[in-house]
Amino acid sequence: MGIRLMALALIPMLPHLPFGQSSLSTSPLGIGTVKWGRTEGLKHAPFSLPDDATLHQLLDAAEAAGINVLDSAPAYGLAESRLGSLLASRPNRFHVFTKAGESFSHGASFWDFSESAIRRSVENSLRLLRTDRLDAVTLHCPRHDLSVLSQSDAPAVLSSLKSEGKILLSGFSVMSLDAGLLAVPHFDYLMVAWNPGFLEHQPVIEAAALARKGILLKKVLSSGSFTSVSPAESLRAARNLPGNPVILAGTINPHHLRDNIAALT
Ligand SMILES: NC(=O)c1ccc[n+]([C@@H]2O[C@H](COP(=O)([O-])OP(=O)(O)OC[C@H]3O[C@@H](n4cnc5c(N)ncnc54)[C@H](OP(=O)(O)O)[C@@H]3O)[C@@H](O)[C@H]2O)c1
């Protein structure tokens, strides 16, 4: 056995649990890929885009640990196209959650939740991710997320795309408590910000768990700005929330990924 394989063999496996009422079983840890494709306009400390060899190291370690969720978005710069190419040699190993509604260009975000924009975004994601059906599409909401629910076509368009077989699951990325609670019955899963210093949206997690919806957690590591709580403590506390949440810990560092896996096994 080579040194690399021996190292991978030492990584403990994470269990797979039902993702809401969907047909997916998911690992409690997933990887957020915003830093895989974009460096501008983020809260994180400055960094350079990782090379392909580093991303393959991350994917090797993820596979060895049983991680099967990757979270991406059209607004994450090169992330979707890089995933399409990186995953070509790893068919059916990961569920790629992507998004629609937000785009990012020349340092700024733009939102469009019209039917034509959502359909165009999904077609583009299908092409970049080199698949004929997306596992999951999350509405990538702006700060005023209530308007996405009450004034846009987007929730209905995602339902149509499910019926057409272009996507399997639809989700909503929560920006406000009111919209999060309102969104629960209308989507297969909710993406909710949670960390020990930000508990304001926890009622959405509890409502989603009660309704047996899937739950994705974002910002569990406070986007890298730790205060009194360590990354391992944040991850363990998040794992104990109701509803078998999937923690989308963002990383481009294989050592951090290894630590995050160890914290949950
Ligand atoms: N509106 C939305 O839909 C939305 C918004 C925010 C996030 N998200 C999703 O959630 C994912 C995660 O969000 P996020 O990146 O903002 O926040 P996060 O996961 O809370 O934090 C990621 C940061 O923590 C650092 N980190 C990871 N593991 C670490 C460890 N063991 N020790 C020390 N530092 C560690 C990473 O640095 P290294 O790279 O150096 O490890 C990275 O800068 C995103 O990638 C995205 O997929 C979605």
The ligand as a Gaussian input file, in Angstrom:
#p B3LYP/6-31G(d) Opt

LIG

0 1
 N      -26.186000      32.386000       0.711000
 C      -25.763000      31.139000       0.642000
 O      -26.409000      30.295000       0.061000
 C      -24.481000      30.770000       1.327000
 C      -23.824000      31.724000       2.094000
 C      -22.676000      31.337000       2.755000
 C      -22.205000      30.051000       2.624000
 N      -22.854000      29.148000       1.836000
 C      -22.323000      27.765000       1.667000
 O      -21.747000      27.324000       2.878000
 C      -20.350000      27.061000       2.688000
 C      -19.599000      27.434000       3.922000
 O      -19.761000      28.800000       4.202000
 P      -18.558000      29.747000       4.537000
 O      -17.378000      29.366000       3.702000
 O      -19.038000      31.137000       4.497000
 O      -18.317000      29.476000       6.025000
 P      -17.690000      28.374000       6.980000
 O      -17.800000      26.999000       6.478000
 O      -18.280000      28.763000       8.278000
 O      -16.139000      28.815000       7.044000
 C      -15.231000      28.490000       6.056000
 C      -13.890000      29.054000       6.513000
 O      -13.428000      28.329000       7.660000
 C      -12.098000      27.912000       7.456000
 N      -11.948000      26.566000       8.024000
 C      -12.533000      25.415000       7.644000
 N      -12.169000      24.397000       8.457000
 C      -11.303000      24.920000       9.359000
 C      -10.579000      24.369000      10.440000
 N      -10.661000      23.077000      10.763000
 N       -9.762000      25.191000      11.144000
 C       -9.655000      26.509000      10.839000
 N      -10.332000      27.089000       9.813000
 C      -11.153000      26.299000       9.089000
 C      -11.891000      27.874000       5.964000
 O      -10.541000      28.186000       5.673000
 P       -9.640000      27.133000       4.804000
 O      -10.177000      27.191000       3.410000
 O       -8.287000      27.661000       4.970000
 O       -9.860000      25.786000       5.460000
 C      -12.844000      28.942000       5.434000
 O      -12.207000      30.186000       5.261000
 C      -19.948000      27.872000       1.447000
 O      -18.815000      27.357000       0.785000
 C      -21.199000      27.701000       0.633000
 O      -21.181000      26.432000       0.022000
 C      -23.988000      29.487000       1.204000

